């Protein structure tokens, strides 16, 4: 991996925004560097493109898009602004959950996402496209960031909540070790990738990992009914389809095998996590209860609350009329 500081050279950075919370954190960090100018899409050429859209699972779902489509859009933007560097936010999901995974996985591990999780497969494909672009010209640089499950209070993605919610739910199987990265630490990793010309792949995770049984004890969901693996996948898929559960199809295998990653490479470049795995997990799972409810259930509760308000208002009006008549 090659590393070259931007030094006194003014670098223009274009951010393709995904998660609003992450984009805001990255912008705030880059704004403290006098040698960096941050521009928006359509504001002219840029030296560096920071792509936060390809790896934004929730944003893709809202836009009914895919990582593949966003990857194509990224390469079009690279050509349009004449960028020479790309910072791509991918995910450690691309390593895949496999029983023979090393503990932890380094950046040299083979990329083999689980075939049932389309999002992870697409991320791996986009990584390949970006690397092919890099190899087309020796002056080009690409940094691929592979963060583990990223969480923060009020800002945990639906995918992160699903991975947290599914821990300790499979009957007869040992809970795999897990990692949880705080959103602030991910933002600082992206800052490092921009301010130094890092050419290669970087895992992003706190030090170490949390044993599976410890994750289960930390979870706010105290009562969990373990169910057999294949049956669990079927139940979760049905719950997801009818908006009664948080675990999307394809995530099941990632809840049954370890895919924790090493952070030695990014640490050697000066990055230091400020929040531990356990702290990130606890904060990320303490989101407001409303955020953890499916849209359909929110609608039902909202309608119920509206009906209750109407009943209360009518009851109050009847009481006022009754008291008025008694006085007369």
C-alpha distance (Angstrom), angle and dihedral (degrees) to the residues before:
residue distance angle dihedral
X1 . . .
X2 3.79 . .
X3 3.81 120.6 .
X4 3.80 124.8 -167.1
X5 3.80 123.5 166.4
X6 3.79 117.0 -130.7
X7 3.82 87.9 -128.6
X8 3.81 114.0 175.6
X9 3.79 94.8 -20.0
X10 3.80 114.0 113.3
X11 3.78 108.7 -125.3
X12 3.79 122.5 -159.7
X13 3.80 112.2 -146.4
X14 3.78 125.8 -165.3
X15 3.81 115.5 -162.0
X16 3.79 118.4 -154.3
X17 3.78 96.2 -156.2
X18 3.77 125.1 -138.6
X19 3.79 117.2 155.4
X20 3.81 108.6 31.3
X21 3.80 92.2 -145.1
X22 3.80 93.2 52.7
X23 3.81 94.5 42.2
X24 3.80 90.7 52.2
X25 3.78 91.8 50.7
X26 3.81 92.2 48.8
X27 3.81 92.7 47.9
X28 3.80 91.4 49.6
X29 3.79 91.7 51.4
X30 3.80 95.6 46.3
X31 3.81 91.5 47.5
X32 3.81 89.1 67.4
X33 3.82 91.0 65.0
X34 3.80 114.3 86.6
X35 3.80 91.4 -158.1
X36 3.80 94.7 59.3
X37 3.80 130.3 78.7
X38 3.79 116.2 -169.3
X39 3.81 116.9 -151.3
X40 3.77 134.0 -179.6
X41 3.78 130.6 -123.2
X42 3.81 110.2 -71.1
X43 3.82 95.1 22.0
X44 3.79 98.3 111.8
X45 3.80 136.0 -89.4
X46 3.80 123.6 -15.8
X47 3.79 135.1 -165.2
X48 3.80 94.7 -147.9
X49 3.79 133.0 29.9
X50 3.79 116.6 -156.6
X51 3.79 106.9 -161.9
X52 3.81 115.4 -157.7
X53 3.82 95.3 157.0
X54 3.80 103.7 71.8
X55 3.81 92.5 59.9
X56 3.82 96.0 39.6
X57 3.81 100.9 108.5
X58 3.81 95.6 -179.4
X59 3.79 94.4 45.6
X60 3.78 91.4 51.3
X61 3.81 90.0 51.8
X62 3.81 92.5 49.5
X63 3.80 92.0 49.8
X64 3.82 92.0 41.6
X65 3.77 86.6 -125.7
X66 3.80 133.3 126.1
X67 3.77 138.8 -132.5
X68 3.81 88.2 -109.1
X69 3.79 93.1 56.4
X70 3.81 91.6 45.8
X71 3.80 89.5 48.5
X72 3.79 89.8 56.7
X73 3.80 90.0 48.4
X74 3.81 89.5 50.3
X75 3.79 92.7 55.4
X76 3.80 91.1 47.6
X77 3.81 88.8 52.9
X78 3.81 91.2 48.0
X79 3.80 90.3 55.7
X80 3.81 93.0 43.7
X81 3.82 96.3 53.6
X82 3.83 95.9 34.5
X83 3.80 92.1 -123.3
X84 3.80 118.7 -177.1
X85 3.78 97.0 -169.0
X86 3.80 135.1 47.1
X87 3.79 127.9 -165.5
X88 3.80 105.4 -164.7
X89 3.79 122.4 -166.9
X90 3.79 105.4 -146.4
X91 3.82 126.7 151.5
X92 3.78 142.1 -111.3
X93 3.81 84.7 -118.4
X94 3.82 87.2 88.1
X95 3.82 90.5 74.4
X96 3.77 89.2 64.8
X97 3.83 130.3 -143.0
X98 3.79 107.6 -81.1
X99 3.78 132.2 160.8
X100 3.81 90.9 -131.3
X101 3.81 95.8 50.7
X102 3.79 115.2 132.6
X103 3.80 115.5 -112.3
X104 2.96 101.4 -103.5
X105 3.81 112.5 15.0
X106 3.81 117.9 -136.4
X107 3.80 126.7 -152.2
X108 3.80 88.4 -98.1
X109 3.80 92.0 65.2
X110 3.80 117.6 113.4
X111 3.80 115.8 -95.6
X112 3.81 106.7 -123.6
X113 3.82 112.4 149.8
X114 3.78 117.7 -168.5
X115 3.80 110.0 -87.8
X116 3.81 92.5 -133.5
X117 3.81 94.8 60.4
X118 3.80 106.6 74.1
X119 3.82 94.9 -173.5
X120 3.81 92.7 59.0
X121 3.81 92.2 46.5
X122 3.78 90.9 51.2
X123 3.80 92.5 49.9
X124 3.80 89.6 54.2
X125 3.81 90.0 50.3
X126 3.81 92.2 51.2
X127 3.80 90.2 49.8
X128 3.80 88.1 55.3
X129 3.82 92.6 50.2
X130 3.81 92.3 49.6
X131 3.80 92.0 47.7
X132 3.80 90.4 50.9
X133 3.82 88.7 53.6
X134 3.81 89.8 51.0
X135 3.80 92.6 51.9
X136 3.81 90.1 52.8
X137 3.82 92.3 75.2
X138 3.81 128.4 22.2
X139 3.83 91.2 -141.1
X140 3.82 92.7 62.2
X141 3.79 122.6 97.7
X142 3.80 131.0 -164.1
X143 3.79 129.7 -172.4
X144 3.79 115.5 -167.2
X145 3.80 114.2 -165.4
X146 3.79 117.2 -158.3
X147 3.80 107.7 -169.7
X148 3.77 123.2 -176.5
X149 3.84 121.9 -129.7
X150 3.80 104.8 -34.3
X151 3.80 121.8 -151.6
X152 3.81 142.9 168.1
X153 3.76 134.0 162.4
X154 3.80 109.2 -78.2
X155 3.82 91.1 -1.7
X156 3.81 106.4 71.0
X157 3.79 111.3 126.0
X158 3.79 122.0 -123.3
X159 3.81 88.3 -110.2
X160 3.82 92.3 52.8
X161 3.81 90.6 48.6
X162 3.81 89.9 49.1
X163 3.80 92.4 52.8
X164 3.80 89.6 48.2
X165 3.81 93.7 45.2
X166 3.79 93.3 50.2
X167 3.79 96.4 55.9
X168 3.80 114.3 116.4
X169 3.79 95.2 9.1
X170 3.82 103.1 111.8
X171 3.80 117.8 93.1
X172 3.79 118.5 -127.1
X173 3.80 95.9 5.1
X174 3.78 127.7 107.1
X175 3.77 113.1 -115.7
X176 3.83 108.6 -109.4
X177 3.78 121.9 -128.1
X178 3.80 114.9 -95.1
X179 3.79 141.7 -163.2
X180 3.78 131.0 -148.1
X181 3.80 123.0 -166.0
X182 3.78 123.9 -160.1
X183 3.81 116.5 -124.5
X184 3.82 91.1 -125.9
X185 3.80 90.9 57.0
X186 3.80 90.7 49.9
X187 3.82 89.6 51.9
X188 3.81 90.3 52.6
X189 3.81 90.0 50.6
X190 3.81 90.3 53.3
X191 3.80 89.0 48.6
X192 3.81 89.6 53.7
X193 3.81 91.0 49.6
X194 3.80 91.0 53.0
X195 3.78 99.2 43.1
X196 3.79 92.8 49.7
X197 3.80 126.4 42.1
X198 3.75 98.4 -116.1
X199 3.78 111.7 179.7
X200 3.78 111.3 -165.4
X201 3.80 143.7 25.8
X202 3.79 125.6 -39.5
X203 3.78 126.9 -170.3
X204 3.79 112.5 -145.3
X205 3.80 117.1 -154.6
X206 3.81 140.3 122.7
X207 3.79 119.7 -97.8
X208 3.78 112.8 -70.6
X209 3.79 125.3 -22.2
X210 3.80 142.5 -97.2
X211 3.83 120.5 -103.1
X212 3.79 112.2 -117.5
X213 3.80 95.7 -115.4
X214 3.80 89.6 52.3
X215 3.81 90.7 53.0
X216 3.79 89.1 53.2
X217 3.81 92.0 51.8
X218 3.82 91.6 48.8
X219 3.79 93.1 51.0
X220 3.82 117.9 107.1
X221 3.82 87.2 -140.7
X222 3.78 96.9 84.9
X223 3.80 97.1 172.2
X224 3.79 113.8 61.8
X225 3.78 126.3 161.5
X226 3.84 110.6 -145.3
X227 3.82 114.3 -139.0
X228 3.82 133.2 -176.6
X229 3.81 115.8 -82.0
X230 3.82 102.4 -111.2
X231 3.79 92.0 38.8
X232 3.81 88.4 50.2
X233 3.81 91.0 55.9
X234 3.81 90.9 50.6
X235 3.80 94.3 47.3
X236 3.79 93.3 46.1
X237 3.81 91.1 48.7
X238 3.82 91.3 51.8
X239 3.79 92.1 46.1
X240 3.80 89.8 50.5
X241 3.79 92.6 48.0
X242 3.80 92.6 52.6
X243 3.83 93.4 39.8
X244 3.78 93.7 -113.0
X245 3.79 99.7 115.6
X246 3.81 141.4 42.2
X247 3.81 101.1 -136.1
X248 3.84 114.5 94.0
X249 3.81 123.1 -151.6
X250 3.79 113.7 -80.9
X251 3.80 96.8 29.9
X252 3.82 94.5 94.0
X253 3.83 96.8 85.2
X254 3.82 89.9 52.2
X255 3.81 88.1 59.3
X256 3.79 94.0 53.8
X257 3.82 104.2 46.7
X258 3.77 133.6 44.0
X259 3.81 121.7 -106.0
X260 3.81 101.1 164.3
X261 3.80 117.0 150.8
X262 3.80 138.9 -142.6
X263 3.81 119.4 -116.9
X264 3.82 98.3 -164.1
X265 3.80 95.0 112.4
X266 3.80 97.6 52.8
X267 3.80 91.3 40.8
X268 3.81 89.6 55.1
X269 3.82 87.4 59.4
X270 3.80 92.8 58.0
X271 3.79 101.7 -92.5
X272 3.78 115.4 137.7
X273 3.82 126.2 -174.7
X274 3.79 113.8 -129.2
X275 3.82 97.7 -167.3
X276 3.80 126.6 55.5
X277 3.79 125.4 -131.3
X278 3.80 92.3 -105.8
X279 3.80 94.1 46.9
X280 3.81 91.7 50.1
X281 3.81 91.4 48.2
X282 3.79 94.5 49.3
X283 3.80 93.0 46.5
X284 3.79 93.7 44.0
X285 3.79 93.9 50.8
X286 3.79 92.8 48.5
X287 3.78 92.2 74.7
X288 3.81 115.8 140.7
X289 3.81 107.7 -77.0
X290 3.81 91.3 -120.0
X291 3.82 91.2 63.3
X292 3.80 91.9 58.0
X293 3.81 94.6 55.5
X294 3.78 120.8 94.7
X295 3.84 116.8 -109.8
X296 3.82 92.7 -112.2
X297 3.81 91.9 51.6
X298 3.82 90.5 47.2
X299 3.79 88.9 54.3
X300 3.80 91.1 50.1
X301 3.79 92.0 49.2
X302 3.79 91.7 45.7
X303 3.81 91.2 51.8
X304 3.78 89.7 47.2
X305 3.79 91.1 50.6
X306 3.80 90.7 48.7
X307 3.80 90.9 51.1
X308 3.79 90.8 48.6
X309 3.81 90.0 51.1
X310 3.80 91.5 51.7
X311 3.81 91.5 48.8
X312 3.79 90.8 49.2
X313 3.81 91.6 48.7
X314 3.82 92.3 49.1
X315 3.80 91.0 47.3
X316 3.79 91.1 51.2
X317 3.81 91.1 49.2
X318 3.82 91.6 49.8
X319 3.80 90.0 49.8
X320 3.79 91.6 51.7
X321 3.82 92.1 49.3
X322 3.81 91.4 47.1
X323 3.84 92.4 51.0
X324 3.82 90.4 46.4
X325 3.81 92.0 53.7
X326 3.79 92.4 48.1
X327 3.80 90.7 56.0
X328 3.81 89.9 54.8
